[in-house]
Amino acid sequence: MTTGQTDRMLLDPGMNLTLRPMRYPHFYDRYRDAIKNTWTVEEVDLHSDLKDLARLTDAERHLVSRLVAFFATGDTIVANNLVLNLYQHVNSPEGRLYLSRQLFEEAVHVQFYLTLLDTYVPDERQRHEAFAAIDNIPSIKHKADFCFRWIDSIDELTALHSREDRRAFLLNLICFAAVIEGLFFYGAFAYVYFLRSRGLLNGLASGTNWVFRDESMHMAFAFDVVDTVREEEPDLFDGEMAEQVRQMLREGVDAEAQFAEDLLGGGVAGLTTADMRSYLEHVADRRLQRLGLEPEYGSPNPLTFMELQDVQELSNFFERRVSAYQVGVSGSVGFDEEF
């Protein structure tokens, strides 16, 4: 800890505690923006959805059941990777401030989905089955296994001493930003907004607005970290890593498309597995472009309701600056990603 702070790089082993002079002020800005987005589960009225649940078709009811089963543990997986793998290796007090805030937000999301299950699924046995979905529902288990494989890939790394250590960390970070939060959750949110476009489950959509904003900021921060590492150590992200990222996204799209086949297999009017596949490929291309890579699929976004959704927080979501629902502060939050 006695070497000069200006000589340090973001992934250097250690625990830098020096906030002044601030080496990565953009991380601190992300933390402050996240504070502006504070919300609580108690502000979401899910009880307004109960009448809608009673009038769903069997196919729609299956979709909702599978969706809430995924939500039941999805954010817990993200939180575990954050605590076990990310926090110890981002050697920036500003960055750790943001990760601490992200962990709080993941806890709020877990509470939201717990409340969602308690409201939507009154039967205790069925709730237990939902929480065990990663063990007994193949399409969800497939996604969970993908997540656990990447968590385990750096599980034994206590410090990033070598180039290969840092590459492994970078791949884990990209996986959780681009695939798990940036693809799996975006796919799940699309089902929520499809239902809302049909006038169904407005309470779920209201809570999802805030989760969506949080997740988009998590992804933006992670890509900031990737950008910083690539600037400091440009040789880490080479052609081999680019191909690994492409393969990772291909696997992610396939896993999420399998989930879509499960959700939509009963025939949900207005939403097809082909449309979901195209949407997922479209999102995957956006993630690749954010990393400076050429698109893989060239697929359009067929889900017009994602663009037309009449929700202030999501209206032209990644193109405008949003100031709604900030607590006790003034300012705005900017997003620069696309659906």
C-alpha positions as CSV (number, residue, x, y, z in Angstrom):
1,M,0.0,0.0,0.0
2,T,3.0,2.3,0.0
3,T,3.4,2.5,-3.8
4,G,2.2,5.6,-5.6
5,Q,-1.5,5.7,-6.2
6,T,-1.0,7.0,-9.7
7,D,0.9,3.8,-10.6
8,R,-2.0,1.5,-9.7
9,M,-4.4,-0.1,-12.2
10,L,-8.0,-1.0,-11.5
11,L,-7.4,-4.7,-11.3
12,D,-4.1,-4.6,-9.3
13,P,-4.3,-6.8,-6.2
14,G,-4.8,-5.0,-2.9
15,M,-7.4,-2.8,-1.3
16,N,-6.9,0.8,-2.1
17,L,-8.8,3.0,0.4
18,T,-7.8,6.4,-0.9
19,L,-10.8,8.5,-2.1
20,R,-8.8,11.7,-2.6
21,P,-7.4,12.3,-5.1
22,M,-10.2,10.4,-6.8
23,R,-8.8,8.2,-9.6
24,Y,-12.1,7.0,-11.1
25,P,-14.6,9.9,-10.6
26,H,-17.0,8.4,-13.2
27,F,-17.6,5.4,-10.8
28,Y,-18.5,7.9,-8.1
29,D,-20.9,9.6,-10.4
30,R,-22.6,6.2,-11.1
31,Y,-23.0,5.7,-7.3
32,R,-24.6,9.2,-6.9
33,D,-26.9,8.5,-9.8
34,A,-28.0,5.2,-8.2
35,I,-28.9,6.9,-5.0
36,K,-31.3,9.2,-7.0
37,N,-33.2,6.1,-8.0
38,T,-34.1,4.9,-4.5
39,W,-37.4,3.1,-4.3
40,T,-39.1,0.6,-2.0
41,V,-41.2,-2.5,-2.6
42,E,-44.0,-1.1,-0.4
43,E,-44.6,1.5,-3.2
44,V,-45.7,-1.2,-5.7
45,D,-49.3,-2.2,-5.6
46,L,-49.3,-5.8,-6.8
47,H,-52.8,-6.5,-5.5
48,S,-54.3,-4.6,-8.4
49,D,-53.1,-7.6,-10.5
50,L,-55.2,-10.2,-8.8
51,K,-58.3,-9.7,-11.1
52,D,-56.1,-10.0,-14.1
53,L,-54.6,-13.2,-12.9
54,A,-58.0,-14.7,-12.6
55,R,-58.9,-14.0,-16.3
56,L,-55.6,-15.2,-17.9
57,T,-55.8,-18.1,-20.4
58,D,-54.0,-21.3,-19.4
59,A,-51.1,-20.4,-21.7
60,E,-50.8,-17.0,-20.2
61,R,-51.0,-18.4,-16.7
62,H,-48.1,-20.8,-17.6
63,L,-46.1,-17.9,-18.9
64,V,-46.5,-15.9,-15.7
65,S,-45.8,-19.0,-13.6
66,R,-42.5,-19.6,-15.3
67,L,-41.6,-15.9,-15.3
68,V,-42.0,-15.5,-11.5
69,A,-40.1,-18.8,-11.0
70,F,-37.2,-17.3,-12.8
71,F,-37.4,-14.0,-10.9
72,A,-37.5,-15.9,-7.6
73,T,-33.7,-16.6,-7.7
74,G,-32.3,-14.6,-10.7
75,D,-31.2,-11.6,-8.7
76,T,-29.9,-13.8,-5.9
77,I,-27.5,-15.3,-8.3
78,V,-26.3,-11.9,-9.5
79,A,-25.8,-10.8,-5.9
80,N,-23.8,-13.9,-5.0
81,N,-21.4,-13.2,-7.9
82,L,-21.1,-9.6,-6.9
83,V,-20.1,-10.4,-3.4
84,L,-18.0,-13.5,-4.1
85,N,-16.2,-12.3,-7.3
86,L,-16.6,-8.7,-8.2
87,Y,-16.2,-6.7,-5.0
88,Q,-12.8,-8.1,-4.0
89,H,-11.2,-7.5,-7.4
90,V,-12.3,-4.0,-8.4
91,N,-9.5,-2.1,-6.6
92,S,-11.2,1.3,-6.4
93,P,-13.0,2.8,-3.4
94,E,-15.3,4.7,-5.7
95,G,-16.1,1.4,-7.6
96,R,-16.7,-0.4,-4.4
97,L,-19.1,2.4,-3.3
98,Y,-21.2,1.6,-6.4
99,L,-21.0,-2.1,-5.9
100,S,-22.2,-1.7,-2.3
101,R,-25.2,0.3,-3.7
102,Q,-25.8,-2.4,-6.3
103,L,-25.9,-5.1,-3.7
104,F,-28.6,-3.1,-1.8
105,E,-30.6,-2.8,-5.0
106,E,-30.3,-6.5,-5.7
107,A,-31.7,-7.1,-2.2
108,V,-34.6,-4.8,-3.0
109,H,-35.2,-6.8,-6.2
110,V,-35.2,-10.1,-4.2
111,Q,-37.7,-8.6,-1.8
112,F,-39.9,-7.4,-4.7
113,Y,-39.9,-10.9,-6.2
114,L,-40.6,-12.5,-2.8
115,T,-43.6,-10.1,-2.4
116,L,-44.6,-10.9,-6.0
117,L,-44.7,-14.6,-5.3
118,D,-46.5,-14.2,-2.0
119,T,-49.2,-12.1,-3.8
120,Y,-49.5,-14.1,-7.0
121,V,-49.1,-17.6,-5.5
122,P,-51.1,-18.1,-2.3
123,D,-50.4,-21.8,-2.1
124,E,-47.4,-22.4,0.0
125,R,-46.4,-25.6,-1.8
126,Q,-46.4,-23.9,-5.1
127,R,-44.3,-21.1,-3.7
128,H,-41.7,-23.6,-2.6
129,E,-41.7,-25.1,-6.0
130,A,-41.1,-21.7,-7.6
131,F,-38.1,-21.1,-5.4
132,A,-36.7,-24.5,-6.3
133,A,-37.1,-23.8,-10.0
134,I,-33.4,-23.9,-10.7
135,D,-33.5,-27.6,-9.7
136,N,-36.8,-28.8,-11.2
137,I,-37.6,-26.7,-14.3
138,P,-35.2,-27.6,-17.1
139,S,-35.4,-24.3,-19.0
140,I,-34.6,-22.3,-15.8
141,K,-32.0,-24.9,-14.7
142,H,-30.2,-24.5,-18.0
143,K,-29.9,-20.7,-17.5
144,A,-28.8,-21.2,-13.8
145,D,-26.2,-23.7,-14.8
146,F,-24.8,-21.2,-17.3
147,C,-24.6,-18.6,-14.5
148,F,-23.0,-21.0,-12.0
149,R,-20.4,-22.0,-14.6
150,W,-19.2,-18.5,-15.0
151,I,-19.3,-17.8,-11.2
152,D,-17.2,-20.9,-10.6
153,S,-14.8,-19.9,-13.4
154,I,-13.1,-17.4,-11.0
155,D,-14.2,-18.9,-7.7
156,E,-10.7,-19.7,-6.6
157,L,-9.1,-16.4,-7.6
158,T,-8.2,-14.5,-4.5
159,A,-6.1,-11.9,-6.4
160,L,-5.6,-11.1,-10.1
161,H,-1.8,-11.6,-10.3
162,S,-1.4,-12.8,-13.8
163,R,-2.7,-11.7,-17.2
164,E,-4.8,-14.9,-17.4
165,D,-6.3,-14.1,-14.0
166,R,-7.4,-10.7,-15.2
167,R,-8.8,-12.1,-18.5
168,A,-10.8,-14.6,-16.5
169,F,-12.2,-11.8,-14.3
170,L,-13.0,-9.7,-17.3
171,L,-14.9,-12.5,-18.9
172,N,-16.9,-13.1,-15.7
173,L,-17.8,-9.4,-15.6
174,I,-18.8,-9.2,-19.2
175,C,-20.9,-12.4,-18.8
176,F,-22.9,-10.9,-16.0
177,A,-23.3,-7.5,-17.6
178,A,-24.0,-8.5,-21.2
179,V,-25.7,-11.9,-20.8
180,I,-27.2,-12.3,-17.4
181,E,-28.3,-8.8,-16.6
182,G,-28.2,-7.6,-20.2
183,L,-29.9,-10.5,-21.9
184,F,-31.7,-12.8,-19.5
185,F,-33.3,-10.0,-17.5
186,Y,-34.1,-8.1,-20.7
187,G,-35.9,-11.1,-22.0
188,A,-37.9,-11.5,-18.8
189,F,-38.8,-7.8,-18.8
190,A,-40.1,-8.1,-22.4
191,Y,-42.7,-10.6,-21.2
192,V,-43.8,-8.2,-18.5
193,Y,-44.3,-5.3,-21.0
194,F,-46.0,-7.6,-23.5
195,L,-48.6,-8.4,-20.8
196,R,-48.9,-4.7,-20.0
197,S,-49.4,-3.9,-23.7
198,R,-52.5,-6.1,-23.4
199,G,-53.7,-4.2,-20.3
200,L,-52.6,-7.0,-17.9
201,L,-50.6,-6.9,-14.7
202,N,-50.0,-3.2,-14.4
203,G,-48.7,-3.6,-10.8
204,L,-46.0,-6.0,-12.0
205,A,-45.1,-3.6,-14.8
206,S,-44.9,-0.7,-12.4
207,G,-42.4,-2.5,-10.1
208,T,-40.5,-3.7,-13.2
209,N,-40.0,-0.1,-14.4
210,W,-37.8,0.5,-11.3
211,V,-36.0,-2.8,-11.5
212,F,-35.3,-2.1,-15.2
213,R,-33.7,1.2,-14.4
214,D,-31.6,-0.4,-11.7
215,E,-30.5,-3.2,-14.0
216,S,-29.6,-0.8,-16.8
217,M,-27.4,1.1,-14.4
218,H,-25.7,-2.1,-13.2
219,M,-24.9,-2.9,-16.8
220,A,-23.7,0.6,-17.5
221,F,-21.3,0.5,-14.5
222,A,-20.0,-2.9,-15.5
223,F,-19.2,-1.7,-19.0
224,D,-17.5,1.4,-17.5
225,V,-15.2,-1.1,-15.6
226,V,-14.6,-3.0,-18.8
227,D,-13.7,0.3,-20.7
228,T,-11.4,1.3,-17.9
229,V,-9.5,-2.0,-17.8
230,R,-9.2,-2.0,-21.6
231,E,-7.8,1.5,-21.5
232,E,-5.3,0.6,-18.8
233,E,-4.4,-2.9,-20.1
234,P,-5.3,-3.0,-23.8
235,D,-3.6,-6.3,-24.5
236,L,-6.1,-8.2,-22.3
237,F,-9.0,-7.8,-24.7
238,D,-7.6,-9.5,-27.8
239,G,-9.1,-11.5,-30.7
240,E,-9.3,-14.6,-28.6
241,M,-11.3,-12.9,-25.9
242,A,-13.6,-11.3,-28.5
243,E,-14.4,-14.8,-29.8
244,Q,-15.0,-16.0,-26.3
245,V,-17.5,-13.1,-25.7
246,R,-19.2,-14.0,-29.0
247,Q,-19.5,-17.6,-28.0
248,M,-20.8,-16.6,-24.5
249,L,-23.5,-14.5,-26.1
250,R,-24.5,-17.3,-28.5
251,E,-24.9,-19.6,-25.6
252,G,-26.9,-17.0,-23.7
253,V,-29.2,-16.4,-26.7
254,D,-29.8,-20.2,-27.0
255,A,-30.5,-20.6,-23.3
256,E,-32.9,-17.7,-23.3
257,A,-34.6,-18.9,-26.5
258,Q,-35.1,-22.3,-24.8
259,F,-36.8,-20.5,-21.9
260,A,-39.0,-18.7,-24.5
261,E,-40.1,-22.0,-25.9
262,D,-41.1,-23.1,-22.4
263,L,-43.0,-19.9,-21.7
264,L,-44.7,-19.7,-25.0
265,G,-45.1,-23.3,-25.9
266,G,-48.8,-23.3,-25.0
267,G,-49.5,-20.7,-27.7
268,V,-49.8,-17.2,-26.3
269,A,-51.7,-14.9,-28.6
270,G,-49.6,-12.0,-29.9
271,L,-46.2,-13.3,-29.0
272,T,-44.3,-16.1,-30.8
273,T,-41.0,-17.9,-30.0
274,A,-39.7,-16.6,-33.4
275,D,-40.3,-13.0,-32.3
276,M,-38.6,-13.6,-29.0
277,R,-35.6,-15.2,-30.7
278,S,-35.3,-12.2,-33.0
279,Y,-35.6,-9.8,-30.1
280,L,-32.9,-11.7,-28.1
281,E,-30.6,-11.7,-31.1
282,H,-31.2,-7.9,-31.5
283,V,-30.3,-7.3,-27.8
284,A,-27.2,-9.5,-28.1
285,D,-26.0,-7.5,-31.1
286,R,-26.4,-4.3,-29.0
287,R,-24.2,-5.8,-26.2
288,L,-21.5,-6.7,-28.8
289,Q,-21.6,-3.2,-30.3
290,R,-21.2,-1.7,-26.8
291,L,-18.0,-3.8,-26.5
292,G,-16.8,-2.5,-29.8
293,L,-17.5,-5.7,-31.7
294,E,-19.4,-6.3,-34.9
295,P,-23.0,-7.6,-34.6
296,E,-23.5,-11.4,-34.7
297,Y,-27.0,-11.7,-35.9
298,G,-28.3,-8.5,-37.6
299,S,-31.8,-9.3,-36.3
300,P,-34.5,-6.6,-36.0
301,N,-36.5,-5.9,-32.9
302,P,-40.0,-7.2,-33.7
303,L,-41.4,-6.3,-30.3
304,T,-42.9,-2.8,-31.0
305,F,-44.5,-2.7,-27.6
306,M,-41.0,-2.3,-26.2
307,E,-40.6,0.9,-28.1
308,L,-44.2,2.2,-27.7
309,Q,-44.6,1.3,-24.1
310,D,-46.4,4.3,-22.4
311,V,-44.2,4.4,-19.3
312,Q,-42.3,7.6,-18.4
313,E,-39.2,5.7,-17.1
314,L,-39.0,3.7,-20.3
315,S,-40.2,6.1,-23.0
316,N,-37.3,6.0,-25.5
317,F,-35.5,4.5,-22.5
318,F,-31.9,4.6,-23.6
319,E,-32.0,7.8,-25.6
320,R,-33.3,10.4,-23.1
321,R,-32.4,11.6,-19.7
322,V,-34.8,10.6,-17.0
323,S,-35.4,12.4,-13.7
324,A,-38.6,10.7,-12.5
325,Y,-38.7,9.0,-9.1
326,Q,-35.6,10.4,-7.5
327,V,-35.6,10.6,-3.8
328,G,-34.6,13.8,-2.0
329,V,-32.2,15.1,-4.6
330,S,-32.2,17.0,-7.9
331,G,-30.5,16.0,-11.1
332,S,-31.0,13.4,-13.9
333,V,-29.9,10.0,-14.9
334,G,-28.6,9.2,-18.4
335,F,-28.8,5.9,-20.1
336,D,-27.0,5.2,-23.4
337,E,-27.9,1.6,-24.2
338,E,-30.7,0.4,-26.5
339,F,-33.3,-2.4,-26.3
